[in-house]
Amino acid sequence: MEPGGFDMQQIFQAAQQMQAQLMNAQQALADSEVTGTAGGGAVRAVVSGAGELLDLTIDPSVIDPTDPAETAATVADLVLAAVRDAGRAAADLQQRQLGALSGGVPGLDLSGLGLPGGAAGFGEDEDEDEYDDEVENENHLHGKEG
């Protein structure tokens, strides 16, 4: 045992064990998928647990061929909302998995692990549910489904 009552070998082994658990958690996040939606499901974004956009689906019903400019703006808004929704879900998943790994140790910050979004989110400056409702309301005003 080292002076001061600390067994450095034991601390080193515990750090190695935590590093292995962290690597496993990061792989599990990379292998998992979460989905975000907007416009009542008209736009769907699939993001890995690590925050990588994997798939984006746009329902053809949101496309109005008689008004391409308005359609482009609406689709852009819906895509942004869906990606943010999925990003928020990925950040929540990261927080749950990495938070469990830290065991609730106060001051143990795992946000510097290079995961997109970390414990923070995508677009956390806006209330996306409210934004999504505004997009849906605007679509209904213009006679669009979604």
C-alpha positions in Angstrom: 0.0 0.0 0.0 1.3 3.5 -0.9 1.8 6.2 1.7 -1.5 7.9 2.7 -3.5 4.6 2.5 -4.0 4.4 -1.3 -3.2 1.2 -3.2 -2.1 2.6 -6.6 -2.3 -0.8 -8.3 -5.9 -1.1 -7.2 -6.7 2.4 -8.5 -5.0 1.6 -11.8 -7.0 -1.7 -12.2 -10.3 0.1 -11.4 -9.4 2.8 -14.0 -8.7 0.1 -16.6 -12.0 -1.6 -15.8 -13.9 1.7 -16.1 -12.2 2.3 -19.5 -13.3 -1.1 -20.8 -16.9 -0.4 -19.6 -16.8 3.0 -21.3 -15.6 1.5 -24.6 -18.4 -1.1 -24.4 -21.0 1.7 -23.7 -19.7 3.7 -26.6 -20.0 0.7 -28.9 -23.5 0.0 -27.7 -24.4 3.6 -28.4 -23.0 3.4 -31.9 -24.9 0.2 -32.5 -28.3 1.6 -31.3 -30.8 3.7 -33.2 -33.3 6.3 -32.2 -36.0 7.9 -34.3 -37.3 11.4 -34.4 -40.4 12.6 -36.2 -42.0 15.9 -37.3 -45.2 16.8 -39.0 -47.2 14.0 -37.4 -44.7 11.5 -38.7 -44.5 12.9 -42.2 -40.7 13.3 -41.8 -38.7 10.6 -39.9 -35.1 10.8 -39.0 -33.1 7.8 -37.7 -30.0 8.6 -35.7 -27.4 6.3 -34.1 -27.0 6.5 -30.3 -23.7 8.3 -31.0 -25.6 11.0 -32.9 -24.9 10.0 -36.6 -27.8 10.6 -39.0 -28.5 7.2 -40.5 -31.7 7.6 -42.5 -34.2 10.3 -43.4 -37.7 9.6 -44.8 -40.0 12.2 -46.2 -43.6 11.2 -46.9 -44.6 12.3 -50.4 -47.8 13.9 -49.0 -45.8 16.9 -47.8 -44.8 17.8 -51.4 -47.1 20.2 -53.1 -46.1 20.3 -56.8 -48.1 23.5 -57.3 -46.1 25.5 -54.8 -42.4 24.3 -54.9 -41.0 27.3 -52.9 -43.4 26.8 -50.0 -43.0 23.0 -50.2 -39.2 23.4 -50.0 -39.5 25.7 -47.0 -41.9 23.3 -45.2 -39.8 20.2 -45.9 -36.7 22.0 -44.7 -38.5 22.9 -41.4 -39.8 19.4 -41.0 -36.4 17.8 -41.6 -34.8 20.1 -39.2 -37.4 19.4 -36.5 -37.2 15.6 -37.1 -33.4 15.6 -36.9 -33.4 17.6 -33.7 -36.0 15.3 -32.2 -33.8 12.3 -33.1 -30.7 14.1 -31.8 -32.4 14.8 -28.5 -33.4 11.2 -28.2 -29.8 10.2 -28.9 -28.6 12.6 -26.2 -31.1 11.1 -23.8 -29.8 7.6 -24.6 -26.2 8.8 -24.1 -27.1 10.3 -20.8 -28.8 7.2 -19.6 -26.1 4.8 -20.7 -23.1 6.9 -19.7 -24.8 8.3 -16.6 -25.3 4.7 -15.4 -21.6 4.0 -16.2 -20.5 6.9 -14.0 -22.6 5.4 -11.2 -23.8 8.8 -10.3 -20.4 9.9 -9.2 -20.6 13.6 -8.5 -18.2 15.6 -10.7 -17.5 12.7 -13.1 -18.1 14.4 -16.4 -18.1 12.1 -19.4 -19.1 14.8 -21.9 -15.5 15.0 -23.3 -15.6 11.6 -24.8 -16.1 12.8 -28.3 -19.7 11.8 -28.7 -21.8 14.2 -30.8 -24.2 16.0 -28.5 -22.7 14.6 -25.4 -25.1 15.1 -22.6 -26.1 18.3 -24.4 -28.5 18.1 -27.2 -29.2 19.1 -30.8 -31.0 22.4 -31.0 -31.6 22.7 -27.3 -32.2 26.4 -27.7 -35.8 25.8 -28.9 -38.7 24.0 -27.6 -39.0 21.6 -30.5 -42.5 20.3 -29.5 -43.8 23.8 -29.8 -41.9 24.3 -33.1 -43.3 21.0 -34.5 -46.8 22.1 -33.6 -46.2 25.5 -35.3 -45.1 23.7 -38.5 -48.1 21.4 -38.3 -50.4 24.4 -37.8 -48.9 26.2 -40.7 -49.3 23.2 -42.9 -53.0 23.0 -42.0 -53.4 26.7 -42.8 -52.0 26.0 -46.3 -54.2 22.9 -46.7 -51.3 20.5 -46.4 -51.5 17.2 -44.5 -48.9 16.5 -41.9 
